[in-house]
Structures are given as structure tokens and as C-alpha cells.
């Protein structure tokens, strides 16, 4: 049986070899657990609620719509609200957009989601905030885990 340290070194070596064989940079995909743990990012449902609350096209609170819709259905509904908002005569929020009917309906919501994550994501590990960490996690523990 291989001990854990030897296993880790084998995995690191395999990753380095695989990445070194390709002329491109790797892309790392991580689930929401990382962003929730390290900077209190919302879950998918929580993100939809934030987006719905920020959109003036919603006539009711998020829960009213969510009680009989799944998160994907809510995403479609909220995307439609953002599209309506963008195309309104007083679309101040989207003034700098070159509105185009060929654009996907969800482009406005996706743009707002990207902006939201830019606002809440620390730019470096040193920017982690104790108040945003999950549970009893300290900044020192989080930095160690990330390293």
C-alpha cells in the first residue's frame, strides 16, 4: 500500500506531466463549495434570489415565484426580466450596451451575475475576510488550505 505522501507526489507528478504536454494553460473547474467556503458566495438558488431582488421587473419577492418553479425555471424567468429591463425606455442600467435583437435573452442576467461575482470575489488569498469565511474557518486555516 502506498502512503499518502507518496500518493500526493505521484498525483502532482502526473498533473505536471499532463499539463506540460499541452501548449495551453489548464482550466480548473470548482464547485460552489469553494466560493461559499472562502468568501460567502451564494448558492445557485441564493444567487437567483439576489438577482431577482435587484431587478425592478419583479412584481413579488423571490419566494412567491420560487414556490412553484425549479431553479432552472427561475433562471429563465429572471433572464427574461433582465432582458425586459435592458430594453425599457429608461434602461439606465444598460445605457452603455449596444442593444441587439440577435443577442441571447440571458446575456443581461449573465452580465449582472459576472459583475456580482467580480464585486464579491477577493482578488488574492491575502484579501480573505474572516467575516466571509464559512463556519469556524479562520483566515490562517483558509490560506493554508488554499496553498
N, C-alpha and C positions, 0 to 999 in steps of 0.2 A: 504494500500500500504506500502511495506517495504522500508525504506530509504536505500540509497546507502551504508552507513557504515554497516548497519545490513546485507545487501545482501553480501558485501565483507566478513564479518565474517562467514556467512553461507557457502559461497563457500570455504573459507580457511578450515573450519572445515570438509566439505565434502571431500576435497582433502586429508587432513591429515588422515582422517578415511580410505579412499580408499587405499592410499599408505601404511598405517600401516598394512593393512590386507594382504599384499603381501610380500613374503620373498625375493623380488628382488627390485633393485633400479629402479625408473621410468626413462623413456627416454622422453625427451622433444623435439618435432619437431617444428622448427620455419622456417618460410619462409625467402626468401632472403631479405625481407624488413628490418629485424633486422640487418643483416650484412651490408647492404647498408647504413642504417641509422647511425650505430655506428662505422664502420671502412672502409667505401667506398669500400666494396666488389663489384665485378662486377655482373651484371645481368647474366642470363644463356647465352644469346647471347653475352654479353660482355666477359664472361669467355671463350667461344668458340673462340672468336677473339684473345684473349690473347694467348691461347694455339696454335692456328694456326700460329700466328706471331712468336712464339718461336720454331716452328718445321721447320727444313730445307727441309722437303719433300714437302712443298707447293711451287708451281711454281708462284703463283699470290697472291695478297693481299686478305684478307678475303672477302671483298665485292664482288670480282669477283665470288667467289664460292657461296656466300650467296644470290646473286640476283635471283637465280632460285632454291634454296634449303631451306627447313624449318630448324629450329634449330635441331630437331632430326636427320634429314638427314645430317646436317653439323657435328653433333656429331659422326655419323657413319664414315663419310669421314675422319675426323680428327683422330679418333681412328685408322683407317687404316694407316694413315700417321705415327702415333707414333709407330705402330707395325712394319712398314717397317723400320723406323729409328732404332728401337731396334735390328732388325735382320741384319742390314747392317754390312759389314766387319769392318767398322770404328765406331762401336756403342759405342764410348767412354762414352756417357751419361749413357748408360745402362751396363757398364763394370761389375758392381758388381751384376748383375742379373744372376740367373741361368736360362737361356732361355729354355723354354719348349714348344714344339708344342701343348701340351694339354691346355696351358693357353688360356684364352679368349683373343680375339684380342684387347679388350678395356682395358686390365689390365695396359698397359703402359700409356695411357692417364689418366686413373683414378689415377694412382700413381702420375703423374705430377700435376693433379688438387689438390690432397691431399697436396702435397708439397707446392703448391702455397698458399693454404689457411693456412697452418701452418706458412708460412712466413708473411702473412698479418694480421693474427688474433692476437689481443692483448691477452696476457696471463692472464691479470687481468683487472678489471674495472679501476684501477689506471693507467693503461698503455694507456688509450684512448688518442688520439691526436686531438687537436682542428682542425687541418688541414684535418683530415679524417672524421670528423663528417658531417652529412647531413645538408644542409641549414644553418639556423641561430642557430642551436643547439650548446650550449656551453658544455664544459666538465662537469660543475656542473649540468646542466639540464640532461645530459645523465646519469650521475651517479645516480641522483635522480630517473629517470625513471627506470633504471635497478634495483635499490634497491626495 
